[in-house]
Amino acid sequence: MVLVEMGEEADKITPVSLELLSYARKVSLETGGVILAVMMGCNLNREVEEIAWHTHKLYVLDHPLLREFNPDIHVYALEKICARLNPTYILIGHTYRGAEVAPRLAARLKVPLTTDCVGLEADAETGLLKRKKQVFCGSVVATYVFEGFPQLVTVRPKTFEAVKEGLEKRGEVFWLNLEIDESVSKTKIVEKIREERVVLDDAEVIIAGGRGLGGPEGFKELEKLKTVLERFFRRVEVGSSRPPVEKGWVSPSRQIGLTGEKVSPQIYVAVGISGAVQHAVGMENSKIIISINKDPNAQIFSISNYGVVGDYKEILPAFRRGLEELL
Amino acid sequence: MTKELKMIVCIKQVPDPEAPASTIEVDSKQMQIRVRGVPPVMNPPDEAALEAALQLKEKYGGRITVLSVGENLSVPTLRKALAAGADELTLVQDPGLSDVDSLSTAFVLYKAIKRIGEYDLVLTGRQAGDWNEGQVGLILSELLKVPAINLVKKLAIEGSEITAYKVTPFGYEVVKTVIPAVLIVTHEFGELRYVPFIALQKAREKPVKIWDAKDLSIDPSNLTKRRIVILYEPSRERSCFFVEGETLEEKGKNLALLIKEIQKSESYLSLQKVG
């Protein structure tokens, strides 16, 4: 039995959940196991029908206390469901929520967890999952196994292709009844503050700035460049490496790298970024990487297709003027 | 009025993430990663947790115990935490702790915290620079059976009530709970304060306790360990074509021409069809 937790974000099933369903199908074909999925939330009618086609059995827990994401309640419910179904494999998307829920679930089920896997393979003999993961900030790739079941992992988005065709038969849908008392929650969310939400995911071009920009005004330069590039490309976004976020120059939602977003635009322009491996793991899948840095020996050039050596304060305005002349 | 806080900050010792890649040696036969020639450091995300504890101590008074577990810990590396303002260092060091996973690391921390005794707050960083799991603080809260707040970027305490700002994909949430609790501090909290050399010297006078697995009644053979089956260093190298020009102005203009050329190229157009 392979169980996929259908994660939600902004009241929508996350894309990674659909990717996990396609891996679940592979495991099911290899091991003959049943595909189970769990949906938890409030007023879930919308997607139940569609998801059911990709499972043998779909369990839906619809509860008013699951309307907002409260990790205490979420973990409680998921643990109860896992205990009841006793799956061999538990697959969770490595999202904001998944990354918080999975470790606590691991503690309750008393099983080792591997987070942010970039590849999975069930061993033909033992059934144990070989977990492929970027470690040491991404400078090493390790594949490893843990004994014991259930096998619990979180998987990085885009590791697998999303499931497309449904199964021959629609899976059975079970509406679960679970008593959840508010006292399960030891924490209280008293306020939600919405700040700038940047979606870097589907940008065609990303211009990212690093420590070398020297301050928040550097990002204004990147914004100006963005405006010009938008006349050439579908969608252009401004991103950042970790230091500018730590220094408060830009919002955390722009961060690309190990602790930020993993992006793969057609063109990635790195400005004033040294190219540490922590940043590289977030942008290495970009089709074309162009770097601007005043240090000719900067590490970033060794992972770039094109490089420009010099001060961005002079290069970017000239770059912009050059683009405007080409319009 | 907030009483003086008893705080435990969990800090992992890791290979320096800023060190050049050449210091990492991957042995694909023995399935081992060795780090040569650079001293280990305090895990940078855990430094944010230490900074949070130091700020609370300044505001409300209190005592900070730094707790670290591992197979081969370096007192000089971890003493930096004492120099920054922590009061005491407790190490759990045992050869049986090599290669243990997050679940078991959290278990060892749990046993050590039980032995330390009373506490108001346990603070950890969001993930470690070696195995990048991001699990220990959350598992620890489950073992201790106390509330956890993840990804804390700002913090205040009034009486026994904790108010934390938790980073979310949309901004942040204000989350309240009561002590004792585990707080997982994120890098948005800010970097650890500067530690002057003289403070490192003075920190030698502060107490350091060293325990092993037996002191905590832990049988290392019961701990969960990862078994590595494949290990390699990925190559990210691309051959870089440098955009030239007599002046920076010319380089910038040439970059504009290059972008236009890339966009018109057949390979780019074919990417567009797939993407």
Contacts between the chains, C-beta under 8 A, distances in Angstrom:
chain1	res1	chain2	res2	distance
A	9	B	169	7.0
A	71	B	148	7.6
A	71	B	150	7.0
A	72	B	147	7.6
A	96	B	168	6.7
A	96	B	169	5.0
A	99	B	134	6.0
A	100	B	138	6.7
A	100	B	150	5.0
A	102	B	135	7.8
A	103	B	102	7.1
A	103	B	133	8.0
A	103	B	134	7.3
A	103	B	135	3.9
A	103	B	136	7.9
A	103	B	138	3.9
A	103	B	139	5.2
A	104	B	138	5.1
A	104	B	139	7.0
A	104	B	141	7.4
A	104	B	142	5.4
A	104	B	148	7.4
A	106	B	102	7.8
A	106	B	103	6.1
A	106	B	135	6.9
A	106	B	139	6.4
A	107	B	103	7.1
A	107	B	106	7.2
A	107	B	138	7.4
A	107	B	139	4.3
A	107	B	142	3.5
A	107	B	143	6.3
A	108	B	142	6.3
A	110	B	103	7.6
A	111	B	103	7.4
A	112	B	101	4.9
A	112	B	102	7.4
A	112	B	103	5.0
A	112	B	224	4.7
A	112	B	226	7.6
A	113	B	102	6.9
A	113	B	103	7.0
A	113	B	133	7.7
A	113	B	135	6.2
A	114	B	133	7.3
A	114	B	226	7.9
A	115	B	132	7.8
A	115	B	133	5.2
A	115	B	134	5.8
A	115	B	135	6.3
A	116	B	132	6.9
A	116	B	133	7.9
A	116	B	134	7.6
A	130	B	229	6.1
A	130	B	230	7.7
A	132	B	230	7.6
A	133	B	132	7.4
A	134	B	132	7.0
A	134	B	234	7.7
A	135	B	33	7.8
A	135	B	130	6.6
A	135	B	131	5.4
A	135	B	132	5.8
A	136	B	15	7.0
A	136	B	17	7.9
A	136	B	24	6.3
A	136	B	33	6.5
A	136	B	129	7.3
A	136	B	130	5.7
A	136	B	132	7.8
A	137	B	17	5.1
A	137	B	129	5.6
A	137	B	132	6.9
A	138	B	234	7.7
A	139	B	21	5.3
A	139	B	24	5.7
A	139	B	233	6.5
A	139	B	234	7.9
A	140	B	24	6.6
A	140	B	26	5.8
A	140	B	33	5.8
A	140	B	231	6.8
A	140	B	232	7.3
A	140	B	233	5.8
A	140	B	234	7.8
A	141	B	230	7.8
A	141	B	231	7.5
A	141	B	232	5.6
A	141	B	233	7.5
A	141	B	234	5.1
A	142	B	33	7.8
A	142	B	228	5.5
A	142	B	230	7.1
A	142	B	231	5.2
A	143	B	228	7.1
A	143	B	229	5.3
A	143	B	230	3.8
A	143	B	231	7.5
A	144	B	226	4.3
A	144	B	227	5.9
A	144	B	228	4.6
A	144	B	229	6.2
A	145	B	226	7.4
A	145	B	227	5.2
A	145	B	229	6.2
A	146	B	101	7.0
A	146	B	224	6.3
A	146	B	226	6.3
A	146	B	227	7.4
A	147	B	224	7.9
A	147	B	227	7.9
A	148	B	224	7.9
A	186	B	146	7.6
A	186	B	147	3.8
A	186	B	177	6.0
A	187	B	147	5.1
A	187	B	148	7.7
A	187	B	149	6.1
A	187	B	175	5.3
A	187	B	176	6.9
A	187	B	177	4.4
A	188	B	175	6.9
A	188	B	176	4.8
A	188	B	177	6.9
A	189	B	173	5.2
A	189	B	174	7.3
A	189	B	175	5.5
A	190	B	174	5.0
A	190	B	175	7.2
A	190	B	176	5.5
A	191	B	173	6.8
A	191	B	174	4.0
A	192	B	168	7.5
A	192	B	170	7.4
A	192	B	171	7.4
A	192	B	173	5.2
A	192	B	174	7.9
A	193	B	171	4.7
A	193	B	172	5.3
A	193	B	173	7.2
A	193	B	174	7.2
A	194	B	170	5.1
A	194	B	171	4.7
A	195	B	170	7.0
A	195	B	171	3.5
A	195	B	172	7.1
A	196	B	171	7.8
A	197	B	169	7.0
A	197	B	170	5.3
A	197	B	171	7.5
A	204	B	275	7.9
A	229	B	259	7.9
A	232	B	259	7.1
A	232	B	260	7.6
A	232	B	263	6.4
A	233	B	263	7.6
A	242	B	187	7.0
A	245	B	187	7.5
A	245	B	188	6.7
A	246	B	187	5.6
A	246	B	188	7.1
A	246	B	190	7.0
A	246	B	191	6.2
A	252	B	167	6.1
A	252	B	188	5.6
A	253	B	169	6.7
A	258	B	132	6.8
A	259	B	45	7.8
A	259	B	126	7.1
A	259	B	127	7.1
A	259	B	187	6.7
A	266	B	268	6.9
A	266	B	271	5.8
A	266	B	272	7.4
A	266	B	275	6.5
A	267	B	259	7.5
A	267	B	262	6.9
A	276	B	17	7.8
A	276	B	18	7.3
A	277	B	17	7.9
A	277	B	21	6.8
A	278	B	17	6.6
A	280	B	236	5.6
A	284	B	236	5.2
A	287	B	268	7.9
A	287	B	271	5.6
A	288	B	262	6.2
A	288	B	268	7.8
A	289	B	238	6.7
A	290	B	255	7.5
A	290	B	258	7.8
A	290	B	259	8.0
A	291	B	240	7.8
A	292	B	255	7.9
A	301	B	240	4.8
A	301	B	242	7.8
A	302	B	236	7.9
A	302	B	237	5.8
A	302	B	238	7.5
A	302	B	240	6.7
A	303	B	236	4.6
A	303	B	237	6.5
A	303	B	238	5.7
A	304	B	238	6.0
A	304	B	240	4.9
A	305	B	238	5.3
A	305	B	239	7.7
A	305	B	240	6.7
A	305	B	241	6.7
A	306	B	240	6.8
A	306	B	241	5.3
A	306	B	242	7.6
A	306	B	243	6.1
A	306	B	255	8.0
A	306	B	258	6.4
A	307	B	240	4.8
A	307	B	241	7.3
A	307	B	242	4.9
A	307	B	243	6.9
A	308	B	242	7.2
A	308	B	243	4.7
A	308	B	251	5.4
A	308	B	252	7.8
A	308	B	255	5.7
A	309	B	242	6.6
A	309	B	251	7.9
A	310	B	248	4.5
A	310	B	251	5.8
A	311	B	248	6.5
A	314	B	248	4.0
A	314	B	249	6.9
A	314	B	252	7.1
A	315	B	248	5.3
A	315	B	251	5.8
A	315	B	252	4.5
A	315	B	255	7.1
A	316	B	252	6.9
A	317	B	252	7.0
A	318	B	248	6.5
A	318	B	249	4.5
A	318	B	250	7.6
A	318	B	251	7.1
A	318	B	252	2.5
A	318	B	253	5.6
A	318	B	255	7.9
A	319	B	252	4.1
A	319	B	253	7.5
A	319	B	255	4.9
A	319	B	256	5.5
A	320	B	252	7.8
A	320	B	256	7.9
A	321	B	252	7.3
A	321	B	253	7.2
A	321	B	256	7.8
A	322	B	252	5.9
A	322	B	253	3.9
A	322	B	254	7.5
A	322	B	255	6.8
A	322	B	256	2.8
A	322	B	257	6.7
A	323	B	256	4.6
A	323	B	259	7.0
A	323	B	260	7.9
A	325	B	253	7.9
A	325	B	256	7.4
A	326	B	256	6.1
A	326	B	257	7.5
A	326	B	260	5.4
